[in-house]
Amino acid sequence: MAQPLTGGNTAVNKLWHIAWNEFNYHVRQASFFVALALMVVLVLLLNWLPGGTPSNISLDLSSFTAVQETLALGESLSASETIGYVDLAELVTPDIAADPDFKNLIPYPNEATAEAALRAGDIRHYYVIGEDYVNSGRVRHYSSVAARLTMADSNIEQLVRQSMREKTYADSPDIPSPLEIVWQDQPNPMLSRLPTELNGGILFTAVAILGIFAYLVNISGALLLDALMRESSARIMEMMVTTTTPAQFLGGKVLGLTLVAAIQLSISLLTGVFVYSPAPGTTGFVGITPGLVLLITAFLGLGYLAYSGVVMMMTMLFPNIGTSLQLQFFLRMLILSPAVGLFFILPDPDSWVSVVLTINPLSSALLMPLRMLLTAVAPTQILLSLFFLLVWSFAIFWLSTRLFRAQTLLTGHRPAVGLIWQALWS
């Protein structure tokens, strides 16, 4: 619990004193160590992902059919739907083709026949097992639907694998595994325009950044609300606001929680660096350089400051903790909604849409770090984005301090537009 401050302290000392009290309170709580342990365990569990270290993760989307089936990310198939295939490699034997497990797979003699069936609507997918499959491992996929993830992939994959197991190639001892399904003439998906080739390490790093931002949002939301409510319930809020300015009081709270988050994140990320290091002197976090780390830290830090200001304003306007918690849920969804912009940045990180999304202060805190992983962003765009985000973050924080002061000045008065306006600018 923060202690009242005497007027003799300097502004910096007051701010640091509040921050230290807040930090000291949280590091003595069991929840701090439980959260830290869970974060470290999560990082360790990620090492069990297929492919080992993040930089070696394979992004063959055909292997994600279980995820698609669970989350309905792509297209589902009915049990009776037929799927065509053309076996130019003469891989599938008549016995395998007649297997009841493959009754929905229809062989076509050539690509022209399969294409005609696709255009006629008899099938929605057909696959071509090329003559060079034994050496390349590639299967071409043609479809009339805009689905990058489809259960049809798993069906044809099972057919090819069983055929490969029953055949012996003396001239090709290295049987390709897993097979690679190459997209061909499918319509472009309306939302999930994932590129056909994406470095697994970059994707892992992007997911780590999203996780860090989500954690900062949680710290700024739940713990900051708890900090303000704790001081109010302890009946020392009046003493605090008479010995400190709103900027010192609120800034100290935010700084203290920042230190708490920094310790937990640092230990978790250092664990990740050691666990995912494929070779001495390297890390599994692809595309990360010291300069990029500083830039990403700046963007995430400013985004954290802006969100903290919004949470404080919400707490001032709705002091009831139940109402504040309900609003925080929707506020978090709103703050994390810019992640949808990844569907526009991944296909073309240099497009005008990507540039706008990463300069706009409402979305740049999350999307600019991700875009910098995918492409070399012009320094002018980075500086412009930082400038707008800096102005936006400090404007939000400044407004939160004014609302805090206004709430103090209006205690005991009936709210009125004139009084609120006067309190804001007094």
C-alpha positions, 0 to 999 in steps of 0.5 A, a space after each residue: 500500500 502506498 504511503 502518504 508523501 510529505 510536501 518536501 519531496 521533489 517531483 521525481 522522488 514522489 513519482 519514484 516513491 509511488 512506483 516503488 511502493 506499487 512494485 513492492 506490493 506486487 512482488 510480495 504477492 503469491 500471484 506474482 510468482 505463480 504468473 511468472 512460473 506459468 509464463 516460464 512453463 509456457 515458454 518451455 512447452 512451446 519447445 514441443 512444437 513440431 519442428 523443434 526450435 522456432 526457426 525450424 518450424 515447418 509451415 506446411 499448412 496441410 499438417 494443420 488439418 486438426 486445427 482447422 477441424 477444431 477451429 473451423 478456420 477453413 473448409 469442412 467436408 461432408 463424409 460423402 463428398 468426393 475428391 478427385 485425383 490424377 496419379 501421373 506417378 502411377 503411385 496408387 495401386 488398384 488395391 489401394 484405390 479400392 480400399 473402403 477408407 478411400 471410397 470418396 477419392 475418385 481417380 481421373 485418367 488425366 488433368 483435363 478430365 479432372 478439370 472438367 469435373 471441377 468446372 461442372 461442379 461434380 467435385 470441389 477439389 482435385 489433386 495431381 500427383 506429378 510424375 516427379 513426386 518420388 523426387 520432389 514430394 509435391 502434389 498440386 491442389 486445384 479447387 473451386 473454393 477459397 479455403 487454404 485449410 481443407 480436410 481434403 488435404 488430409 484425405 489425399 495425404 493418407 492415400 499417398 502415404 499408404 501408397 508409398 509404404 507399399 512400394 519400394 523405389 530402389 533408385 530413390 532411397 529418400 522417400 519424401 516426407 511429409 508431402 508438400 501440397 502446392 496451391 494452384 488455381 484456388 480463388 483468393 480467400 477473402 480474409 485469410 490471405 496467408 502467403 504460400 511461403 512464410 518463415 516459421 521463425 518469423 511467425 513464432 517471433 510475431 506470435 511472441 510479440 502478440 503475446 507480450 502486447 496482450 500481457 501488457 494489456 492485461 497488466 495495464 487493465 486488471 492490476 492498474 484498476 486494482 491499484 486505484 481501487 486499493 488506494 480508494 478502499 484504504 481511505 488514503 486516496 484523499 491524502 495522496 492527492 493532496 501531497 502529489 499531482 495527478 501526473 505523479 500519482 498516476 505515473 507512479 502507479 503505471 511505472 510500478 506496474 511496468 517494473 513488475 511486467 518487465 521482470 516477468 517478461 525478461 525472465 520469460 524471454 531469457 528462458 526462450 532465448 536459451 531454450 530456442 537457441 539452435 546454435 551458440 550465439 543465435 536465438 530462435 527469434 528470427 529477424 531480431 537485432 538489437 536495434 529492432 529490439 529497441 524499436 519494438 520496445 518503444 512501440 509496445 511501451 507507448 502502446 502500453 502507456 496509451 492503454 493505461 491512460 484509457 483504463 485510468 479514464 474509464 476508472 475515473 468515469 466509472 468508479 464502480 469496480 464491477 462496471 469497470 471490469 465489464 467495460 475492460 473486457 470490451 476495451 481489451 478486445 478493442 485494443 487487440 483488434 488491430 491484430 486483424 491487420 495482419 491479414 493485410 500485412 502478411 500478403 504484402 507488407 509494403 502495400 499502402 494499406 500496410 503503411 496506413 495501418 502501421 502509421 495510424 497511432 490506433 494500430 501502430 503499437 501492435 502492427 509496426 513491430 510485426 511489419 518490421 519483422 517482415 520487411 525493411 520499413 523506411 526510416 521516415 515511416 518508422 519515425 512518423 509512426 513513432 511521432 504520432 504514437 508518442 503524441 497520442 499516448 501522452 495526450 491520452 495520459 494527460 487527459 487521464 490526469 485531468 479527469 483524475 483531477 476533475 473527479 477530485 474537484 467535483 467530489 460532493 457536487 452534482 455533475 454538470 457539463 459546465 463544472 466538468 469542463 471547468 474542472 478539466 481545465 482548471 
